[in-house]
Amino acid sequence: MFSPEDYIRVMKSCRKMRSIEVVSIEKKDFVSTKKLDKEITNRKKSCEEEKISWLKIKEIKLLKEKPFFIKTTHDATDNYKEIDIKKGKQTMLFSRHLQPLWPNGKPVAEAKVKGIKSYLNLIPPADHPFYVNLTGDDTIKEYTEGYNAELDFQIQGD
């Protein structure tokens, strides 16, 4: 599998019954939540004045009609508790003001992009555009903790 389309094709065909619905996401689907963080608050009680156990929540339901409310449940029933997350008496709809997080795609470390592109000769030409369009950034540092460290086990020879 060389491209996102290959993964989608496999996911769609991996079950004969009850096929998996694959939803593709695009750059525009990733938004920054900085403005949102300033407009909402972390509540300790639901609208019904019941204590909220955030770690026990099994399902969260968001409704477009009520952008400042979260519906939660702790079990598989439809017994949802409603939580008002707006600060004060705000009426502004924050969803209109969310900025794209990576409008040009999420960059990765330049070294990683160079490494990936060095393998283009092993990738079918039809899938090259995906790799050619990857963007690198010298300011991004890869998480490499644990690499090139001493082994904490012994390797036995044949």
C-alpha positions as CSV (number, residue, x, y, z in Angstrom):
1,M,0.0,0.0,0.0
2,F,1.5,3.2,-1.2
3,S,-1.1,5.9,-0.9
4,P,-4.0,7.0,1.2
5,E,-6.3,5.8,-1.5
6,D,-4.8,2.3,-1.2
7,Y,-5.7,2.3,2.6
8,I,-9.2,3.5,1.9
9,R,-9.7,0.7,-0.7
10,V,-8.5,-2.0,1.7
11,M,-10.7,-0.6,4.6
12,K,-13.8,-0.6,2.4
13,S,-13.2,-4.1,1.2
14,C,-12.1,-5.8,4.4
15,R,-15.6,-6.9,5.4
16,K,-18.1,-8.7,3.3
17,M,-21.0,-8.0,5.7
18,R,-21.5,-4.6,7.3
19,S,-18.8,-2.9,5.4
20,I,-16.8,-0.2,7.0
21,E,-17.7,3.4,6.1
22,V,-14.6,5.4,5.4
23,V,-14.7,9.1,5.8
24,S,-11.9,11.0,4.2
25,I,-10.7,14.1,5.9
26,E,-9.0,17.0,4.2
27,K,-6.8,20.0,5.2
28,K,-9.8,22.1,5.9
29,D,-11.1,19.6,8.4
30,F,-8.2,20.3,10.8
31,V,-8.9,23.5,12.8
32,S,-7.1,25.4,15.6
33,T,-9.0,25.4,18.9
34,K,-7.2,28.4,20.4
35,K,-10.2,30.7,20.0
36,L,-12.5,27.9,21.2
37,D,-10.4,27.4,24.3
38,K,-11.0,31.1,25.2
39,E,-14.8,30.8,24.7
40,I,-15.6,27.7,26.7
41,T,-15.1,26.5,30.3
42,N,-14.6,23.1,31.9
43,R,-17.7,22.5,33.9
44,K,-17.9,20.3,37.0
45,K,-21.7,19.9,36.9
46,S,-24.2,19.3,34.2
47,C,-27.2,21.5,33.5
48,E,-29.2,19.3,35.9
49,E,-26.6,20.1,38.6
50,E,-25.2,16.5,38.6
51,K,-21.5,15.9,39.1
52,I,-19.6,15.3,35.9
53,S,-17.1,12.4,35.9
54,W,-15.1,13.2,32.8
55,L,-13.0,10.0,33.0
56,K,-16.2,7.8,33.1
57,I,-17.8,9.3,30.0
58,K,-18.4,6.7,27.3
59,E,-19.9,8.8,24.6
60,I,-20.0,12.5,23.7
61,K,-22.6,13.9,21.4
62,L,-22.3,17.4,19.8
63,L,-25.2,19.0,18.0
64,K,-24.8,21.8,15.4
65,E,-28.0,23.4,16.7
66,K,-26.5,23.8,20.2
67,P,-22.8,24.6,19.8
68,F,-22.2,25.6,23.4
69,F,-23.6,22.3,24.8
70,I,-22.1,18.8,25.1
71,K,-24.3,15.7,25.7
72,T,-22.6,12.9,27.5
73,T,-23.4,9.4,28.7
74,H,-21.7,7.0,31.0
75,D,-23.3,3.9,29.6
76,A,-24.8,2.5,26.4
77,T,-28.2,4.0,27.1
78,D,-29.6,7.2,25.5
79,N,-29.6,8.8,29.0
80,Y,-27.6,11.8,28.1
81,K,-26.6,14.6,30.5
82,E,-26.3,18.1,29.0
83,I,-23.3,20.3,29.8
84,D,-23.2,24.0,29.2
85,I,-19.7,24.9,28.2
86,K,-20.0,28.6,27.3
87,K,-18.4,31.3,29.5
88,G,-20.8,33.8,30.7
89,K,-23.6,34.9,28.4
90,Q,-21.8,34.5,25.0
91,T,-23.9,34.1,22.0
92,M,-21.2,34.1,19.3
93,L,-20.9,30.9,17.4
94,F,-17.2,29.9,17.6
95,S,-17.4,27.4,14.8
96,R,-17.5,30.3,12.3
97,H,-14.3,31.7,13.7
98,L,-12.1,28.5,13.8
99,Q,-9.0,29.0,11.7
100,P,-7.5,26.2,9.6
101,L,-4.7,24.5,11.6
102,W,-2.5,23.6,8.6
103,P,-4.0,25.4,5.5
104,N,-1.1,24.1,3.3
105,G,-0.9,20.6,4.9
106,K,0.9,19.6,8.0
107,P,4.6,19.8,7.5
108,V,7.0,17.2,8.8
109,A,10.7,17.2,9.5
110,E,12.8,18.0,6.4
111,A,15.0,15.0,7.1
112,K,12.0,12.7,7.1
113,V,10.7,14.1,3.8
114,K,14.1,13.7,2.2
115,G,14.2,10.1,3.5
116,I,10.7,9.3,2.2
117,K,11.4,10.9,-1.2
118,S,14.7,8.9,-1.5
119,Y,12.5,5.8,-1.9
120,L,10.4,7.1,-4.8
121,N,12.0,4.6,-7.1
122,L,10.3,1.8,-5.1
123,I,6.9,3.4,-5.3
124,P,4.6,3.1,-8.3
125,P,4.7,6.3,-10.4
126,A,0.9,6.7,-10.1
127,D,1.4,7.3,-6.4
128,H,4.3,9.7,-6.7
129,P,2.2,12.9,-6.4
130,F,1.3,12.1,-2.8
131,Y,5.0,11.9,-1.8
132,V,6.2,14.8,-4.0
133,N,3.6,17.1,-2.4
134,L,4.9,16.5,1.2
135,T,6.3,19.6,2.7
136,G,9.3,19.6,5.0
137,D,10.3,22.1,7.8
138,D,13.8,22.4,9.2
139,T,12.3,23.8,12.5
140,I,10.5,20.6,13.3
141,K,12.4,18.2,15.5
142,E,11.7,14.5,15.3
143,Y,10.9,12.7,18.5
144,T,13.9,10.4,18.7
145,E,14.1,9.5,22.3
146,G,15.4,6.0,22.6
147,Y,17.0,5.8,19.2
148,N,20.8,5.3,19.0
149,A,20.7,4.5,22.7
150,E,22.4,1.5,24.3
151,L,20.4,-1.7,24.1
152,D,18.8,-2.8,27.3
153,F,18.9,-6.4,26.2
154,Q,21.5,-8.8,24.7
155,I,21.4,-10.1,21.2
156,Q,22.3,-13.8,21.0
157,G,24.2,-15.0,18.0
158,D,23.3,-18.1,16.0
